[in-house]
Structures are given as structure tokens and as C-alpha cells.
């Protein structure tokens, strides 16, 4: 098992966000807003099996949706997600072989 951390970063303003990982809803919130001072809105951490995982993110208030895959091989991974005028953008920010720290909500699949 590995941990997948998804950081919601720039561009969110009172947005409704749903995140689904491997078919399981791991995050749902109606009022997500980026704190401009730090460029951060919220995050979620979930356990995922080693291998490829599918991530779906929907921002219904902006009629935006994206789906992408990430690979984990007993390695923790962090993905940054931003909301831009052209849609939802993501990028892998960090891969660790150790544990994750922080006060993040964690869900197991």
C-alpha cells in the first residue's frame, strides 16, 4: 500500500469539489476556497494499492472535470491540483518512500 495526497491549490473560490480515487469518493466539500497568502485550499490523503490508480476530480460550480492516473509502487505520492481558466490542472509534486506528515484528512480504500 501507498498513500496518495491530493493538495487543492490555486484558483478555488467557494467551489464544490468531489474527488474519486479508484471508484471511491474520498473527498466532497461544497465551499472550497484558496487562501491567497499560501496558495492552498485543502487536501486529502488516502491509501491506494501499489500500481496505477485513477483519480477523478469534479468542480461542479465551474462545470469542470478531469481524470488522470498516478503510479505508486509502495511509494507515497503528492499531487497538486489547481483550477485555471482552461480547466483543472494537476502535477506530481512529491514522491516519498517514507511516511507523510501534516494534519490532513485520511481515508482508506
C-alpha positions in Angstrom: 0.0 0.0 0.0 1.0 3.6 -0.6 -0.6 6.9 0.3 -1.9 9.4 -2.2 -2.1 13.0 -1.1 -4.1 15.5 -3.2 -3.5 19.1 -2.5 -6.1 21.6 -3.8 -4.1 24.7 -4.5 -4.8 27.8 -6.6 -7.9 29.1 -8.2 -10.7 27.8 -6.0 -13.4 30.3 -4.8 -16.3 28.8 -2.9 -16.3 25.8 -5.3 -18.0 22.4 -4.9 -15.3 19.7 -5.2 -15.6 15.9 -5.4 -12.6 13.7 -5.6 -12.9 10.0 -6.5 -10.0 7.6 -6.4 -10.3 4.1 -7.9 -14.1 4.4 -7.9 -14.4 5.5 -4.3 -15.4 9.0 -3.2 -12.6 10.2 -0.9 -13.5 13.9 -0.7 -16.6 16.1 -1.0 -16.9 19.7 0.0 -19.3 22.5 -1.1 -17.2 25.6 -0.3 -13.5 25.2 -1.2 -11.5 28.4 -1.4 -7.8 29.0 -1.9 -6.1 31.0 0.8 -4.3 33.5 -1.4 -1.5 34.1 1.2 -0.3 30.5 0.9 -1.9 29.3 -2.4 -3.6 26.4 -0.6 -7.3 25.4 -0.2 -7.4 21.9 1.3 -6.0 18.4 1.0 -7.0 14.8 1.4 -4.8 11.7 1.9 -6.0 8.2 1.0 -4.4 4.8 0.9 -4.0 3.3 -2.6 -2.8 -0.1 -3.8 0.6 -0.3 -5.4 0.4 0.2 -9.1 -1.8 2.5 -11.1 -4.6 4.5 -9.5 -7.3 6.6 -11.3 -8.2 10.0 -9.9 -11.3 11.9 -10.9 -11.9 15.5 -9.8 -15.1 17.4 -10.4 -15.7 21.1 -9.7 -19.4 21.3 -10.4 -19.6 25.1 -9.7 -17.3 25.6 -12.7 -18.6 22.7 -14.8 -15.0 21.3 -14.8 -14.0 17.7 -14.6 -10.7 15.8 -15.1 -9.5 12.2 -14.8 -5.9 11.1 -14.6 -3.7 8.2 -13.4 -0.8 8.1 -11.0 1.6 5.2 -10.4 2.7 4.1 -7.0 5.0 1.2 -6.1 4.9 1.2 -2.3 5.8 4.9 -2.6 3.8 7.9 -1.2 2.9 10.5 -3.8 1.6 14.1 -3.6 -0.4 15.6 -6.5 -1.1 19.3 -6.7 -4.4 20.4 -8.3 -5.2 23.9 -9.5 -8.3 25.4 -11.1 -7.4 27.6 -14.1 -9.5 29.3 -16.7 -8.7 26.4 -19.1 -9.8 23.8 -16.6 -8.4 21.6 -13.8 -4.6 21.2 -13.9 -2.6 18.6 -11.9 1.0 17.8 -11.4 3.0 15.3 -9.3 4.7 17.4 -6.6 6.5 14.8 -4.4 7.3 11.1 -4.2 8.5 9.7 -0.9 9.4 6.3 0.3 8.8 7.4 3.8 5.6 8.5 5.6 3.6 11.7 5.2 3.2 14.3 7.8 0.7 17.0 8.4 -2.9 17.5 9.6 -4.6 16.0 6.6 -7.8 14.1 6.3 -7.0 10.5 5.5 -9.3 7.9 4.0 -8.6 4.2 3.4 -9.9 2.4 0.3 
